[in-house]
Each structure stands twice: as C-alpha cells, then as structure tokens.
Amino acid sequence: MFTATQFFAAKEKNQRRKKGDKKDSRHHHNVYVIELDPRVLKDRKFRAANPNHDPVKPCLYVGSTGLSPHERFLNHKGGYKSNRYAEKFGLHLRPDLFAVYNPMPYEAALEMEEELAESLREKGYAVWWG
C-alpha cells in the first residue's frame, strides 16, 4: 500500500512523463479525503452531524482545492486556511476514496465535494466537509 506522499509523487511523475500533453488550466482542482482521529467523535457538533455513523468505519473530512491534495493536507495540519477538524484530528489522506475523480474544473470540484461527502456518509462513515 502506498503512503499518500508516495502516491502523489508517483502521480506527478507520471504526469510529467506525458510529453506533449498540455495541462488544461480549467482542470486543476481536486477533491480530497482526510482520515480523522476517532477522538473527533467526542465533539458534540461532529457527532450530531453524523447520527448514523457505523463505529467500525473511520471518521473523514472531505474538501476541494486548487492545490494538490497533499499540499492542501499539509496546509490543514499547519493551520493555514484549515478546517478545525482536519487541523486537530487529521491523520492522513485517503487517496483510495478520491483519486479517481481528480483533476476537474472548479465548479465540478465544489459539486463533487458535497456529493462525495454525502455518499460516504450514506455508507456509514462519519463525515465533515466544507
């Protein structure tokens, strides 16, 4: 299994290999999923947003960004434009839950962020997004 850093380094390397491919500047936004420490469930607001959480499934944060998901994760953990749950409880990225969707235009990323969050919540994950 790849770590998030290895996954994104390999993806970027693969993209650089495609010589002649011009990057479509309209398609540089991404959705991403961060696994959260289960201690986030001690937060009343987080629990209230996830009343049907399956206790065997992890807690997640879903977001969208114009950066790479790895860069955005580092920003969250560093406190720069961060969500409080992602900053305090973020453990690592979950590319297995989002990589197939990226990259996409800005508007699509905003829509996909909500759709992905709701889809994961319906599957029993405890999810915060936005």
KOLVEXZA-257043 format. One record per residue: residue in three letters; chain; x, y, z of N, C-alpha, C, O in turn. Coordinates in nm, 3 decimals, m for minus. Example, Ala and Ser with C-alpha at 12.3 -4.5 7.8 and 13.67 -1.06 7.14 Angstrom:
% residues 2
{'ALA', 'A', {1.319, m0.569, 0.780}, {1.230, m0.450, 0.780}, {1.320, m0.330, 0.780}, {1.424, m0.332, 0.846}}
{'SER', 'A', {1.285, m0.225, 0.708}, {1.367, m0.106, 0.714}, {1.290, 0.003, 0.787}, {1.341, 0.114, 0.804}}
% end
This chain:
% residues 130
{'MET', 'A', {0.085, m0.118, 0.000}, {0.000, 0.000, 0.000}, {0.089, 0.124, 0.000}, {0.188, 0.132, 0.073}}
{'PHE', 'A', {0.052, 0.220, m0.081}, {0.127, 0.346, m0.090}, {0.093, 0.437, 0.027}, {m0.019, 0.436, 0.076}}
{'THR', 'A', {0.191, 0.514, 0.070}, {0.158, 0.625, 0.159}, {0.106, 0.737, 0.070}, {0.126, 0.733, m0.052}}
{'ALA', 'A', {0.040, 0.835, 0.128}, {m0.013, 0.945, 0.048}, {0.099, 1.017, m0.026}, {0.082, 1.054, m0.142}}
{'THR', 'A', {0.212, 1.036, 0.039}, {0.325, 1.106, m0.023}, {0.375, 1.028, m0.143}, {0.401, 1.086, m0.249}}
{'GLN', 'A', {0.389, 0.896, m0.130}, {0.435, 0.814, m0.241}, {0.335, 0.816, m0.356}, {0.374, 0.823, m0.472}}
{'PHE', 'A', {0.207, 0.809, m0.322}, {0.102, 0.809, m0.424}, {0.108, 0.936, m0.508}, {0.107, 0.929, m0.631}}
{'PHE', 'A', {0.115, 1.052, m0.442}, {0.112, 1.177, m0.517}, {0.243, 1.204, m0.590}, {0.243, 1.266, m0.696}}
{'ALA', 'A', {0.355, 1.158, m0.534}, {0.483, 1.171, m0.605}, {0.480, 1.089, m0.733}, {0.526, 1.135, m0.837}}
{'ALA', 'A', {0.427, 0.967, m0.726}, {0.418, 0.881, m0.845}, {0.322, 0.940, m0.948}, {0.349, 0.936, m1.068}}
{'LYS', 'A', {0.211, 0.994, m0.901}, {0.114, 1.053, m0.993}, {0.174, 1.173, m1.065}, {0.156, 1.188, m1.186}}
{'GLU', 'A', {0.244, 1.259, m0.993}, {0.306, 1.376, m1.054}, {0.416, 1.334, m1.153}, {0.429, 1.393, m1.260}}
{'LYS', 'A', {0.493, 1.233, m1.118}, {0.599, 1.183, m1.206}, {0.537, 1.129, m1.335}, {0.587, 1.156, m1.444}}
{'ASN', 'A', {0.428, 1.055, m1.322}, {0.359, 1.001, m1.438}, {0.305, 1.112, m1.527}, {0.310, 1.102, m1.649}}
{'GLN', 'A', {0.254, 1.218, m1.468}, {0.201, 1.329, m1.545}, {0.313, 1.401, m1.620}, {0.292, 1.447, m1.733}}
{'ARG', 'A', {0.431, 1.412, m1.559}, {0.544, 1.477, m1.626}, {0.593, 1.397, m1.745}, {0.646, 1.453, m1.841}}
{'ARG', 'A', {0.576, 1.264, m1.740}, {0.620, 1.176, m1.849}, {0.539, 1.197, m1.976}, {0.589, 1.173, m2.086}}
{'LYS', 'A', {0.419, 1.241, m1.963}, {0.331, 1.259, m2.078}, {0.370, 1.385, m2.154}, {0.302, 1.487, m2.147}}
{'LYS', 'A', {0.480, 1.376, m2.225}, {0.529, 1.491, m2.301}, {0.430, 1.526, m2.410}, {0.367, 1.438, m2.468}}
{'GLY', 'A', {0.418, 1.653, m2.436}, {0.326, 1.699, m2.538}, {0.186, 1.723, m2.485}, {0.107, 1.792, m2.549}}
{'ASP', 'A', {0.153, 1.668, m2.370}, {0.023, 1.694, m2.310}, {0.024, 1.831, m2.246}, {0.102, 1.857, m2.155}}
{'LYS', 'A', {m0.061, 1.917, m2.294}, {m0.070, 2.050, m2.233}, {m0.170, 2.043, m2.120}, {m0.282, 1.993, m2.137}}
{'LYS', 'A', {m0.131, 2.092, m2.007}, {m0.220, 2.089, m1.892}, {m0.336, 2.184, m1.917}, {m0.316, 2.301, m1.949}}
{'ASP', 'A', {m0.454, 2.133, m1.901}, {m0.574, 2.215, m1.917}, {m0.593, 2.292, m1.788}, {m0.627, 2.233, m1.685}}
{'SER', 'A', {m0.571, 2.422, m1.791}, {m0.577, 2.503, m1.670}, {m0.715, 2.504, m1.607}, {m0.730, 2.539, m1.490}}
{'ARG', 'A', {m0.817, 2.466, m1.684}, {m0.952, 2.461, m1.627}, {m0.972, 2.338, m1.541}, {m1.069, 2.331, m1.466}}
{'HIS', 'A', {m0.884, 2.242, m1.552}, {m0.899, 2.116, m1.480}, {m0.785, 2.098, m1.379}, {m0.711, 2.000, m1.386}}
{'HIS', 'A', {m0.772, 2.190, m1.287}, {m0.664, 2.174, m1.189}, {m0.716, 2.170, m1.045}, {m0.637, 2.183, m0.951}}
{'HIS', 'A', {m0.844, 2.152, m1.027}, {m0.898, 2.141, m0.892}, {m0.916, 1.993, m0.856}, {m0.933, 1.908, m0.943}}
{'ASN', 'A', {m0.913, 1.967, m0.728}, {m0.920, 1.831, m0.677}, {m1.012, 1.823, m0.557}, {m1.028, 1.920, m0.482}}
{'VAL', 'A', {m1.072, 1.705, m0.538}, {m1.135, 1.675, m0.411}, {m1.037, 1.588, m0.335}, {m0.950, 1.524, m0.395}}
{'TYR', 'A', {m1.049, 1.586, m0.204}, {m0.959, 1.505, m0.123}, {m1.033, 1.459, 0.002}, {m1.132, 1.519, 0.043}}
{'VAL', 'A', {m0.983, 1.352, 0.062}, {m1.042, 1.295, 0.183}, {m0.931, 1.274, 0.284}, {m0.827, 1.214, 0.253}}
{'ILE', 'A', {m0.953, 1.324, 0.404}, {m0.857, 1.308, 0.514}, {m0.922, 1.219, 0.620}, {m1.035, 1.243, 0.662}}
{'GLU', 'A', {m0.850, 1.116, 0.661}, {m0.899, 1.034, 0.772}, {m0.871, 1.108, 0.902}, {m0.762, 1.162, 0.922}}
{'LEU', 'A', {m0.971, 1.110, 0.989}, {m0.962, 1.182, 1.116}, {m0.945, 1.083, 1.231}, {m0.992, 0.970, 1.226}}
{'ASP', 'A', {m0.877, 1.130, 1.334}, {m0.863, 1.052, 1.457}, {m1.003, 1.029, 1.516}, {m1.084, 1.121, 1.518}}
{'PRO', 'A', {m1.031, 0.909, 1.563}, {m1.164, 0.881, 1.620}, {m1.201, 0.970, 1.739}, {m1.318, 0.980, 1.775}}
{'ARG', 'A', {m1.101, 1.035, 1.799}, {m1.132, 1.126, 1.910}, {m1.220, 1.242, 1.867}, {m1.280, 1.310, 1.951}}
{'VAL', 'A', {m1.230, 1.267, 1.735}, {m1.317, 1.373, 1.685}, {m1.462, 1.346, 1.725}, {m1.543, 1.440, 1.732}}
{'LEU', 'A', {m1.496, 1.221, 1.749}, {m1.633, 1.186, 1.788}, {m1.670, 1.239, 1.927}, {m1.787, 1.237, 1.965}}
{'LYS', 'A', {m1.572, 1.286, 2.002}, {m1.601, 1.349, 2.132}, {m1.659, 1.488, 2.113}, {m1.714, 1.545, 2.207}}
{'ASP', 'A', {m1.647, 1.543, 1.993}, {m1.701, 1.676, 1.962}, {m1.851, 1.662, 1.934}, {m1.892, 1.590, 1.844}}
{'ARG', 'A', {m1.931, 1.731, 2.012}, {m2.077, 1.721, 2.002}, {m2.129, 1.759, 1.864}, {m2.219, 1.693, 1.811}}
{'LYS', 'A', {m2.074, 1.864, 1.805}, {m2.119, 1.911, 1.675}, {m2.089, 1.807, 1.566}, {m2.171, 1.783, 1.478}}
{'PHE', 'A', {m1.972, 1.746, 1.573}, {m1.934, 1.642, 1.476}, {m2.026, 1.521, 1.490}, {m2.074, 1.468, 1.390}}
{'ARG', 'A', {m2.050, 1.478, 1.614}, {m2.139, 1.363, 1.638}, {m2.280, 1.392, 1.589}, {m2.344, 1.306, 1.528}}
{'ALA', 'A', {m2.329, 1.513, 1.616}, {m2.465, 1.549, 1.576}, {m2.483, 1.547, 1.425}, {m2.592, 1.516, 1.376}}
{'ALA', 'A', {m2.378, 1.579, 1.351}, {m2.385, 1.579, 1.205}, {m2.380, 1.437, 1.147}, {m2.406, 1.417, 1.029}}
{'ASN', 'A', {m2.347, 1.340, 1.230}, {m2.329, 1.202, 1.185}, {m2.402, 1.102, 1.275}, {m2.339, 1.014, 1.333}}
{'PRO', 'A', {m2.534, 1.115, 1.285}, {m2.608, 1.028, 1.378}, {m2.609, 0.881, 1.337}, {m2.630, 0.794, 1.423}}
{'ASN', 'A', {m2.587, 0.849, 1.210}, {m2.591, 0.710, 1.163}, {m2.452, 0.652, 1.138}, {m2.437, 0.560, 1.058}}
{'HIS', 'A', {m2.354, 0.707, 1.204}, {m2.216, 0.662, 1.187}, {m2.199, 0.516, 1.228}, {m2.243, 0.474, 1.335}}
{'ASP', 'A', {m2.135, 0.439, 1.140}, {m2.101, 0.299, 1.170}, {m1.970, 0.302, 1.248}, {m1.868, 0.345, 1.194}}
{'PRO', 'A', {m1.969, 0.258, 1.373}, {m1.849, 0.269, 1.457}, {m1.726, 0.195, 1.404}, {m1.615, 0.223, 1.449}}
{'VAL', 'A', {m1.743, 0.101, 1.312}, {m1.625, 0.032, 1.258}, {m1.561, 0.109, 1.143}, {m1.450, 0.076, 1.101}}
{'LYS', 'A', {m1.629, 0.210, 1.091}, {m1.575, 0.290, 0.981}, {m1.510, 0.417, 1.035}, {m1.556, 0.473, 1.134}}
{'PRO', 'A', {m1.403, 0.463, 0.968}, {m1.331, 0.580, 1.018}, {m1.407, 0.711, 0.995}, {m1.501, 0.717, 0.916}}
{'CYS', 'A', {m1.364, 0.812, 1.066}, {m1.416, 0.948, 1.050}, {m1.335, 1.016, 0.941}, {m1.214, 0.993, 0.928}}
{'LEU', 'A', {m1.402, 1.100, 0.861}, {m1.338, 1.160, 0.745}, {m1.369, 1.308, 0.733}, {m1.472, 1.356, 0.781}}
{'TYR', 'A', {m1.279, 1.380, 0.668}, {m1.303, 1.518, 0.627}, {m1.290, 1.521, 0.475}, {m1.193, 1.467, 0.421}}
{'VAL', 'A', {m1.386, 1.583, 0.406}, {m1.384, 1.594, 0.261}, {m1.372, 1.741, 0.223}, {m1.444, 1.825, 0.277}}
{'GLY', 'A', {m1.282, 1.771, 0.131}, {m1.264, 1.908, 0.086}, {m1.233, 1.914, m0.062}, {m1.216, 1.811, m0.128}}
{'SER', 'A', {m1.224, 2.036, m0.114}, {m1.181, 2.057, m0.252}, {m1.077, 2.168, m0.253}, {m1.075, 2.254, m0.165}}
{'THR', 'A', {m0.990, 2.164, m0.354}, {m0.878, 2.258, m0.356}, {m0.824, 2.277, m0.497}, {m0.843, 2.192, m0.584}}
{'GLY', 'A', {m0.758, 2.388, m0.518}, {m0.685, 2.413, m0.641}, {m0.541, 2.365, m0.630}, {m0.467, 2.367, m0.729}}
{'LEU', 'A', {m0.502, 2.322, m0.512}, {m0.367, 2.268, m0.487}, {m0.371, 2.117, m0.505}, {m0.476, 2.059, m0.530}}
{'SER', 'A', {m0.256, 2.054, m0.492}, {m0.257, 1.908, m0.488}, {m0.316, 1.868, m0.352}, {m0.301, 1.943, m0.255}}
{'PRO', 'A', {m0.381, 1.753, m0.343}, {m0.435, 1.711, m0.214}, {m0.328, 1.705, m0.105}, {m0.355, 1.739, 0.011}}
{'HIS', 'A', {m0.208, 1.662, m0.141}, {m0.100, 1.654, m0.042}, {m0.065, 1.793, 0.013}, {m0.049, 1.811, 0.134}}
{'GLU', 'A', {m0.052, 1.892, m0.077}, {m0.022, 2.028, m0.033}, {m0.133, 2.082, 0.058}, {m0.106, 2.146, 0.159}}
{'ARG', 'A', {m0.258, 2.054, 0.019}, {m0.370, 2.103, 0.099}, {m0.372, 2.038, 0.236}, {m0.401, 2.105, 0.336}}
{'PHE', 'A', {m0.341, 1.909, 0.242}, {m0.333, 1.839, 0.371}, {m0.229, 1.904, 0.461}, {m0.252, 1.927, 0.580}}
{'LEU', 'A', {m0.113, 1.933, 0.403}, {m0.007, 1.998, 0.481}, {m0.052, 2.136, 0.530}, {m0.019, 2.176, 0.642}}
{'ASN', 'A', {m0.126, 2.209, 0.448}, {m0.179, 2.339, 0.490}, {m0.274, 2.323, 0.609}, {m0.267, 2.399, 0.705}}
{'HIS', 'A', {m0.363, 2.224, 0.601}, {m0.454, 2.199, 0.712}, {m0.375, 2.172, 0.840}, {m0.401, 2.232, 0.944}}
{'LYS', 'A', {m0.279, 2.082, 0.831}, {m0.202, 2.044, 0.950}, {m0.117, 2.160, 1.003}, {m0.088, 2.167, 1.122}}
{'GLY', 'A', {m0.078, 2.249, 0.914}, {0.000, 2.365, 0.955}, {m0.084, 2.482, 1.004}, {m0.031, 2.584, 1.047}}
{'GLY', 'A', {m0.216, 2.468, 0.996}, {m0.305, 2.574, 1.044}, {m0.333, 2.682, 0.942}, {m0.393, 2.784, 0.977}}
{'TYR', 'A', {m0.291, 2.664, 0.816}, {m0.314, 2.765, 0.713}, {m0.446, 2.738, 0.643}, {m0.461, 2.635, 0.576}}
{'LYS', 'A', {m0.541, 2.829, 0.657}, {m0.674, 2.814, 0.598}, {m0.731, 2.676, 0.628}, {m0.786, 2.610, 0.540}}
{'SER', 'A', {m0.717, 2.634, 0.752}, {m0.752, 2.497, 0.786}, {m0.891, 2.485, 0.847}, {m0.943, 2.578, 0.908}}
{'ASN', 'A', {m0.948, 2.369, 0.827}, {m1.069, 2.330, 0.899}, {m1.024, 2.281, 1.035}, {m0.921, 2.214, 1.046}}
{'ARG', 'A', {m1.098, 2.314, 1.139}, {m1.053, 2.279, 1.274}, {m1.042, 2.128, 1.295}, {m0.953, 2.082, 1.365}}
{'TYR', 'A', {m1.134, 2.052, 1.233}, {m1.125, 1.906, 1.249}, {m1.006, 1.849, 1.173}, {m0.936, 1.762, 1.224}}
{'ALA', 'A', {m0.982, 1.898, 1.052}, {m0.869, 1.850, 0.973}, {m0.737, 1.887, 1.040}, {m0.642, 1.808, 1.040}}
{'GLU', 'A', {m0.731, 2.007, 1.096}, {m0.607, 2.052, 1.161}, {m0.578, 1.971, 1.288}, {m0.467, 1.922, 1.307}}
{'LYS', 'A', {m0.677, 1.958, 1.373}, {m0.657, 1.895, 1.504}, {m0.658, 1.742, 1.498}, {m0.582, 1.677, 1.569}}
{'PHE', 'A', {m0.744, 1.685, 1.413}, {m0.763, 1.540, 1.413}, {m0.717, 1.469, 1.285}, {m0.726, 1.347, 1.277}}
{'GLY', 'A', {m0.668, 1.544, 1.185}, {m0.628, 1.483, 1.058}, {m0.511, 1.389, 1.075}, {m0.408, 1.425, 1.132}}
{'LEU', 'A', {m0.527, 1.267, 1.024}, {m0.421, 1.166, 1.034}, {m0.344, 1.152, 0.903}, {m0.221, 1.160, 0.901}}
{'HIS', 'A', {m0.417, 1.131, 0.794}, {m0.354, 1.111, 0.664}, {m0.460, 1.119, 0.555}, {m0.579, 1.111, 0.582}}
{'LEU', 'A', {m0.413, 1.135, 0.431}, {m0.503, 1.135, 0.317}, {m0.551, 0.993, 0.287}, {m0.483, 0.895, 0.318}}
{'ARG', 'A', {m0.669, 0.985, 0.226}, {m0.725, 0.856, 0.183}, {m0.744, 0.858, 0.031}, {m0.858, 0.867, m0.016}}
{'PRO', 'A', {m0.635, 0.849, m0.047}, {m0.647, 0.855, m0.192}, {m0.736, 0.746, m0.250}, {m0.789, 0.761, m0.360}}
{'ASP', 'A', {m0.752, 0.635, m0.179}, {m0.840, 0.529, m0.227}, {m0.985, 0.574, m0.237}, {m1.066, 0.511, m0.305}}
{'LEU', 'A', {m1.019, 0.683, m0.169}, {m1.157, 0.733, m0.169}, {m1.178, 0.852, m0.263}, {m1.292, 0.893, m0.284}}
{'PHE', 'A', {m1.069, 0.908, m0.320}, {m1.089, 1.029, m0.401}, {m1.008, 1.037, m0.530}, {m1.046, 1.112, m0.620}}
{'ALA', 'A', {m0.901, 0.963, m0.544}, {m0.807, 0.982, m0.656}, {m0.872, 0.965, m0.793}, {m0.832, 1.031, m0.888}}
{'VAL', 'A', {m0.971, 0.880, m0.804}, {m1.033, 0.854, m0.935}, {m1.106, 0.976, m0.991}, {m1.131, 0.982, m1.111}}
{'TYR', 'A', {m1.139, 1.072, m0.907}, {m1.217, 1.188, m0.951}, {m1.131, 1.305, m1.000}, {m1.184, 1.394, m1.067}}
{'ASN', 'A', {m1.003, 1.306, m0.971}, {m0.919, 1.423, m0.995}, {m0.840, 1.413, m1.125}, {m0.812, 1.303, m1.171}}
{'PRO', 'A', {m0.804, 1.526, m1.185}, {m0.845, 1.665, m1.156}, {m0.977, 1.697, m1.226}, {m1.030, 1.617, m1.304}}
{'MET', 'A', {m1.030, 1.817, m1.197}, {m1.157, 1.859, m1.253}, {m1.167, 2.011, m1.248}, {m1.086, 2.076, m1.181}}
{'PRO', 'A', {m1.264, 2.070, m1.319}, {m1.282, 2.215, m1.312}, {m1.332, 2.257, m1.173}, {m1.382, 2.175, m1.096}}
{'TYR', 'A', {m1.317, 2.383, m1.143}, {m1.355, 2.438, m1.013}, {m1.498, 2.404, m0.974}, {m1.523, 2.354, m0.864}}
{'GLU', 'A', {m1.593, 2.432, m1.064}, {m1.734, 2.410, m1.033}, {m1.762, 2.263, m1.004}, {m1.839, 2.229, m0.914}}
{'ALA', 'A', {m1.700, 2.177, m1.081}, {m1.718, 2.033, m1.061}, {m1.660, 1.989, m0.927}, {m1.717, 1.902, m0.861}}
{'ALA', 'A', {m1.549, 2.048, m0.886}, {m1.488, 2.013, m0.758}, {m1.579, 2.051, m0.642}, {m1.592, 1.976, m0.545}}
{'LEU', 'A', {m1.643, 2.167, m0.652}, {m1.735, 2.209, m0.547}, {m1.853, 2.113, m0.536}, {m1.894, 2.075, m0.426}}
{'GLU', 'A', {m1.908, 2.074, m0.651}, {m2.020, 1.980, m0.651}, {m1.976, 1.842, m0.601}, {m2.046, 1.779, m0.522}}
{'MET', 'A', {m1.861, 1.797, m0.649}, {m1.812, 1.665, m0.611}, {m1.780, 1.657, m0.462}, {m1.799, 1.552, m0.400}}
{'GLU', 'A', {m1.732, 1.766, m0.405}, {m1.702, 1.768, m0.262}, {m1.827, 1.731, m0.182}, {m1.821, 1.644, m0.095}}
{'GLU', 'A', {m1.938, 1.796, m0.212}, {m2.062, 1.767, m0.139}, {m2.115, 1.627, m0.171}, {m2.155, 1.554, m0.081}}
{'GLU', 'A', {m2.113, 1.590, m0.299}, {m2.163, 1.458, m0.339}, {m2.082, 1.345, m0.275}, {m2.138, 1.247, m0.226}}
{'LEU', 'A', {m1.949, 1.361, m0.275}, {m1.863, 1.259, m0.216}, {m1.887, 1.249, m0.065}, {m1.895, 1.140, m0.010}}
{'ALA', 'A', {m1.897, 1.363, 0.000}, {m1.921, 1.364, 0.145}, {m2.053, 1.295, 0.178}, {m2.059, 1.213, 0.269}}
{'GLU', 'A', {m2.158, 1.328, 0.105}, {m2.290, 1.267, 0.132}, {m2.289, 1.118, 0.100}, {m2.351, 1.039, 0.171}}
{'SER', 'A', {m2.220, 1.080, m0.006}, {m2.210, 0.939, m0.043}, {m2.138, 0.859, 0.066}, {m2.183, 0.750, 0.104}}
{'LEU', 'A', {m2.029, 0.912, 0.115}, {m1.955, 0.845, 0.222}, {m2.037, 0.838, 0.351}, {m2.034, 0.737, 0.421}}
{'ARG', 'A', {m2.110, 0.943, 0.380}, {m2.195, 0.945, 0.499}, {m2.304, 0.838, 0.487}, {m2.335, 0.770, 0.585}}
{'GLU', 'A', {m2.362, 0.825, 0.369}, {m2.465, 0.723, 0.347}, {m2.410, 0.582, 0.366}, {m2.484, 0.490, 0.400}}
{'LYS', 'A', {m2.279, 0.565, 0.342}, {m2.215, 0.434, 0.359}, {m2.175, 0.408, 0.504}, {m2.118, 0.304, 0.535}}
{'GLY', 'A', {m2.204, 0.503, 0.592}, {m2.177, 0.483, 0.734}, {m2.055, 0.553, 0.790}, {m2.028, 0.543, 0.909}}
{'TYR', 'A', {m1.980, 0.624, 0.705}, {m1.866, 0.700, 0.755}, {m1.917, 0.823, 0.828}, {m2.021, 0.879, 0.792}}
{'ALA', 'A', {m1.844, 0.867, 0.930}, {m1.871, 0.996, 0.994}, {m1.794, 1.100, 0.914}, {m1.671, 1.093, 0.906}}
{'VAL', 'A', {m1.864, 1.196, 0.855}, {m1.801, 1.287, 0.759}, {m1.829, 1.433, 0.795}, {m1.940, 1.469, 0.834}}
{'TRP', 'A', {m1.726, 1.514, 0.780}, {m1.740, 1.660, 0.784}, {m1.685, 1.711, 0.654}, {m1.584, 1.660, 0.605}}
{'TRP', 'A', {m1.749, 1.810, 0.597}, {m1.700, 1.865, 0.469}, {m1.717, 2.014, 0.467}, {m1.791, 2.072, 0.547}}
{'GLY', 'A', {m1.647, 2.076, 0.372}, {m1.664, 2.220, 0.355}, {m1.540, 2.301, 0.376}, {m1.543, 2.423, 0.364}}
% end
